[in-house]
Amino acid sequence: MSTVHNTNVACCTIPPVHSDYTPKGKYKPYAGFNKVYVTGPETPGRVAIICVYDIFGFKPQTQQGADILAEELKSQIIMPDFFEPGEAWPVDKFPPQGEDKKKLQEFFGGLAKPTDAVAKLINVARTLKMEGVEFVGAYGFCWGGKVTILAGSANSTPLDAVSVVHPAMLAHDDIQHLNIPLGLYPSNDEPADEVKKMLDIISKKPISAKSDYKHYNSFHGFAAARANLDDPENKKQYEDLYSRLCGFLCNVSGIPTK
């Protein structure tokens, strides 16, 4: 299998994570959203990073990851509520059973329609750039990974790098026009053939030098809302992922690692 692996990525040394976690950030309206979780410096500096959560919305596991990155990168992390004015999908209804399968498809075609979220993500990035932020990155989980890849591949995207963690709805055609560095971190549950095709495409692009890849021997959702941080193996993979993601973002943005 062809791989994209940036050997210059230095993993950050992140603090231990906690299963009983209270998010450190605050909520505020921003860039057309009524509710955005913001963590890190009060105002964005040279670098700002946007997090696109999974279909379960704001959850402590996802917010703890954002808090870790904000602390390690000394940068503002912004997590918009893409599902307003509705509600995120309940964690206890995944995987969906019976009628919930149809409801989930309706959710993806309505409140969670990826193309609608792409436009909103691009607007947040453009707003940050208009406010003077030089480097805007984005990372997304599961559903948010699809949104992040599409936004990064959009014509004249304001994003400078994107990363996806156990991304859903993987399609190699989505990155045919991607011209910014990609951090690709699939789990055991993503289609290996699509991952291989994506790696082959990136390996032929100039962005391969700053792109990064690692396969995680874990389940779809291990680093976001479905993470079970009381489980030692899940906690280990979670910590490794955020260390890896931190290193990738440091490398592409020019922030020195510790």
Secondary structure, 3 states (H helix, E strand, C coil): CCCCCCCCCCCCCCCCCCCCCCCCCEEEEECCEEEEEEECCCCCCCEEEEEECCCCCCCHHHHHHHHHHHHHHCCEEEEECCCCCCCCCCHHHCCCCCHHHHHHHHHHHCCCCHHHHHHHHHHHHHHHHHCCCCEEEEEEECHHHHHHHHHHHCCCCCCCEEEEECCCCCCHHHHCCCCCCEEEECCCCCCHHHHHHHHHHHHCCHHHHCCEECCCCCCCCCCCCCCCCCCHHHHHHHHHHHHHHHHHHHHHHCCCCC
